[in-house]
Amino acid sequence: MKDQIEIGDSIPRWPSRFRLAVGWAVLRAFGWRVNVRIPDLPQMVVIAAPHTSNWDFVFGMAAILRLQVRINFIGKHTLFEGWKGRFFRYLGGYPVDRSAPGGVVQQTVDTFARTPRMVLAIAPEGTRSRREQWKRGFYHIAHGAQIPVLVAYIDYRRKEVGASMLFKPSGDWQRDMKPVFAFYRSVGAHTPDNFAVEPASDD
């Protein structure tokens, strides 16, 4: 099947023929495709799941290269010191100090306030091992910044990396996440026993 790609004009892009070729080649070599619809919005948080194998990074990164979308991420502030800082910033990284007042959530909300166009990717499981309770940081960031969450997936049954489901957090985790978890139950993880999609307590 052919790739299905729809990306709004407001989405930050990172065009490169080389990166496009690399992403396309990796996906085709393994028989994967992308099925992505990203609305015309300048800011959003993207959650990506399941995360049960190192292969998730390979196919997820290949898809990002194929889409030529500029994806941002947050990292420990010490990673951005010296020459490494310039490298990680070039890749789209933003430093956060976990010991600072307000913590990671408030710092990231403030970053969104200063950055008119930003797509921030977060893995809510936080580990390849089974995690019964998802971390809620992505939810609090999106709610605090008043921006939507795009639900992305890596499906090994269909060999597909995709995204289209979008929601804006209301502050009611259980209500907002119920359809998200229902959707993820239909996604084939690399290691299904390591993927849990039940609602979580705060973390």
N, C-alpha and C positions, 0 to 999 in steps of 0.2 A: 504494500500500500504506500501511496505517496504521503509525504509530509503535509500536514495541514497547519498553516501558520497565519495568524492574524494578530498584528501588533499595532496598537494605537500610536499616533504620531508623537504624543507627549512622553512616551516611554524613552528613557535615556538609552542611547545606542552606542556601540563601540565597534564601528565597521572596520573590517579587515579581511581582505581576500584570503590571506594566509590562515587566519583563525577559522574562517568559514570553511575552507578546504579541509583543515584538520578535523573539525567537528563532524563534517559530512562524511569524511573517510572512516572515522572510528565507528560512527553509527552504522554505516553501510556494511562495514567489515563484519559486524556482529549481527546484522539483520534487524537493526532497531530503526524506529521512526520517531518523529516528534509530532505531537498533536496539541498545539498551543494557541489559545486565544487570550490575549491580554488587552483589556479595555484601554481606552484613551485617557489615562489618568497619570499625572506626573509623579505621584507618590504612592507607595504601597509596601506592605510587608508580605514576603512570599514564604510560606512554610513548605518544606519538602519532606516527604515521607513515602514509603518506609525507608528506614536507614538501618539495614541489618548486615551489610557487607561492604568491603572496600570497593567492590564493583559499582556501588551506587555513585561514588564520586566520579568514576570513569565515565559512566553514561550520563550523569547529570552535567558534568563539565563539558562533555562533547555536545550536549544539547545547547548549553549556554553559548558555546562557540558557534554552533550552527545558527542560532537565533541572532547573534551579534547584539545582544542586550547587555548593557552595563549593569552588572549585579554588584551591590555593596554588601559588606559584612562587617561585623564588629569583632574586635579582638582585644586581649589584655594589653593595657597601655605600654607595658614593657617591651612588647613585640615591635613597637614603633620607634624605638630609640635607635639613634645612629643611622647607618646606611640601610639597615633593615626597614626602618620606618619609611624611607622613600620608596622602597620596593613594595611594601604592603599597601601603602597609600595609592601607588600606581595601579595595583590590582583592585582597588576599590574598598580598601579597609578603613575603618574608623576606630580609633583607640577609645577604650573605656576603662575607667579606674573603679574597680569593684568596691574600694574602700571609701569612695567619695560620697558626700551627702546626696541622698536620693538614689544612689546606686546606678546600676546599668540602665534600668528603665528610664529614669529621668534624664540621664545623659543622652540616651538615644532619642528620646522625645525632643530634647533641645536641638539635637543634630538635625532632625527633620524640620524643625522650625527655621533653621538657618540654611537649609538646602532645598530649593524649590523643586528640584527633580531628583528623586532618589528611590531606588528599588532595593530593599534590604531583605536578604535571604537568611532564614534561620531554620535549623533542624530542631524541631520541638522535642524529639526524643533525646537528643544530646549524647547518644551512645549507640553502638551497634548491638549491644546486648539488650535483652528484653527489659523494657521499662514499663511497669504497670501504670505509672502516673506520668503523664507528659508535663514538661515544664511550661509554665504559663507566661514566661517573659514576653514572647511574641505577642500574646493577646493584650497584655498590659501596655506594651509599647504602642500597638495600633490604636488601642482605646484612648491612651493619653494623647497621641498625636492626631486623633480623629481622622484616621485614614483606614482604608480597607485592607483585608487580608486575602491574598490570592493563594488558592490551594493547589500545589503542584504535587506530582506523583511520579514514581518510577515503577512501572508495572512489568514484571518479568514474565507473566503469562502471555501478555500481548506484545512484549518487547517494545514498549512505548514509554516515552517520557512526555508528560503532558501537563496542562494547566488550563483551567477555564472557570472553575467555581470561585466565586468571589463573595465575601460578606464583610460587613462593617460591624465590629464589636459594639454591643449595646451596654456591656457591663454585666450581662447575665451569661456567665460561662456555660452553664448547663444547656440553656436554650440555644445559644449561638453555635455551640460545638456539636450538638446532637446530629445535625445533617452532615457535618464534616466527618465525624467518626463513622457514620453510616456509609458515606462514600468510600472512605479508606478501607472498609471491610471488603470491598469489591476489588481491591488492588492486590496483585500478586507480589509478595515480597520475595527477595532472594532466599531468605531463611524465614519461612512463615512463623516458626515457633518463637522467634525473637521479636515479633511485631505484635504489640498490644495497642488497642485503640479505645480503651475505656476512659471516661472523664477522669481528670486528675485533681488532686488537692493542690493548694498553692505551693510553689517551690521557687 
